Amino acid sequence: MLALRLPPEIEQRLEELAQKTGRTKSYYAKKAILEFLEEEEDYLLALARLEKHNPRISLEEVERQLDLKD
């Protein structure tokens, strides 16, 4: 169970959408949360894969590898 407070303007927009479509406000809230979660999970998965294949290295390490340090 999740309860959240929305700013009045968002609550009104959600209410109007629900009335126009015959769906519930909960339907749209769940749909929005699921879409957000899918996007975030995809982003984090992509980031993890990039890190695994192309680990980040510090500027100091780059300078050391290129023999740029004095």
TIDO-478542 format. One record per residue (C-alpha): residue number from 1; z, x, y. Coordinates in Angstrom, 3 decimals. Layout:
residues N
{n = NUM; z = Z; x = X; y = Y};
...
This chain:
residues 70
{n = 1; z = 0.000; x = 0.000; y = 0.000};
{n = 2; z = -0.938; x = 1.284; y = 3.413};
{n = 3; z = -0.069; x = -0.177; y = 6.768};
{n = 4; z = -1.456; x = 1.138; y = 10.005};
{n = 5; z = -1.595; x = 0.152; y = 13.618};
{n = 6; z = -4.912; x = 0.104; y = 15.370};
{n = 7; z = -5.543; x = 0.082; y = 19.081};
{n = 8; z = -6.220; x = -3.484; y = 20.241};
{n = 9; z = -9.904; x = -2.834; y = 20.965};
{n = 10; z = -10.526; x = -1.517; y = 17.448};
{n = 11; z = -8.533; x = -4.362; y = 15.922};
{n = 12; z = -10.662; x = -6.837; y = 17.885};
{n = 13; z = -13.917; x = -5.225; y = 16.807};
{n = 14; z = -12.771; x = -5.233; y = 13.197};
{n = 15; z = -11.723; x = -8.887; y = 13.444};
{n = 16; z = -15.099; x = -9.873; y = 14.929};
{n = 17; z = -16.992; x = -7.994; y = 12.226};
{n = 18; z = -14.930; x = -9.625; y = 9.504};
{n = 19; z = -15.528; x = -13.079; y = 10.949};
{n = 20; z = -19.279; x = -12.516; y = 11.353};
{n = 21; z = -19.750; x = -11.242; y = 7.814};
{n = 22; z = -17.223; x = -13.290; y = 5.883};
{n = 23; z = -15.525; x = -10.128; y = 4.655};
{n = 24; z = -11.902; x = -9.188; y = 5.168};
{n = 25; z = -10.599; x = -6.562; y = 7.544};
{n = 26; z = -9.132; x = -4.841; y = 4.478};
{n = 27; z = -12.594; x = -4.627; y = 2.951};
{n = 28; z = -13.909; x = -2.706; y = 5.934};
{n = 29; z = -10.811; x = -0.527; y = 6.202};
{n = 30; z = -11.116; x = 0.464; y = 2.529};
{n = 31; z = -14.830; x = 1.093; y = 2.912};
{n = 32; z = -14.278; x = 3.337; y = 5.944};
{n = 33; z = -11.501; x = 5.288; y = 4.229};
{n = 34; z = -13.567; x = 5.805; y = 1.074};
{n = 35; z = -16.564; x = 7.043; y = 3.055};
{n = 36; z = -14.326; x = 9.426; y = 5.002};
{n = 37; z = -12.714; x = 10.757; y = 1.810};
{n = 38; z = -16.090; x = 11.335; y = 0.160};
{n = 39; z = -17.355; x = 13.239; y = 3.200};
{n = 40; z = -14.200; x = 15.369; y = 3.451};
{n = 41; z = -14.167; x = 16.115; y = -0.280};
{n = 42; z = -17.845; x = 17.147; y = -0.163};
{n = 43; z = -17.167; x = 19.368; y = 2.848};
{n = 44; z = -14.189; x = 21.060; y = 1.206};
{n = 45; z = -16.114; x = 21.573; y = -2.037};
{n = 46; z = -19.026; x = 23.142; y = -0.163};
{n = 47; z = -16.671; x = 25.357; y = 1.809};
{n = 48; z = -14.929; x = 26.507; y = -1.363};
{n = 49; z = -18.260; x = 27.336; y = -3.002};
{n = 50; z = -19.408; x = 29.283; y = 0.036};
{n = 51; z = -16.159; x = 31.243; y = 0.089};
{n = 52; z = -16.456; x = 32.012; y = -3.616};
{n = 53; z = -19.986; x = 33.402; y = -3.323};
{n = 54; z = -19.730; x = 34.821; y = 0.183};
{n = 55; z = -16.123; x = 35.763; y = 0.843};
{n = 56; z = -15.229; x = 36.388; y = 4.453};
{n = 57; z = -14.374; x = 39.876; y = 5.526};
{n = 58; z = -12.724; x = 41.041; y = 8.693};
{n = 59; z = -14.450; x = 42.856; y = 11.531};
{n = 60; z = -12.418; x = 45.922; y = 10.648};
{n = 61; z = -13.794; x = 45.829; y = 7.099};
{n = 62; z = -17.378; x = 45.494; y = 8.350};
{n = 63; z = -16.868; x = 48.448; y = 10.676};
{n = 64; z = -15.384; x = 50.465; y = 7.822};
{n = 65; z = -18.246; x = 49.623; y = 5.446};
{n = 66; z = -20.816; x = 50.535; y = 8.082};
{n = 67; z = -18.884; x = 53.633; y = 9.064};
{n = 68; z = -18.639; x = 52.449; y = 12.669};
{n = 69; z = -15.006; x = 53.389; y = 13.214};
{n = 70; z = -14.275; x = 56.517; y = 15.221};
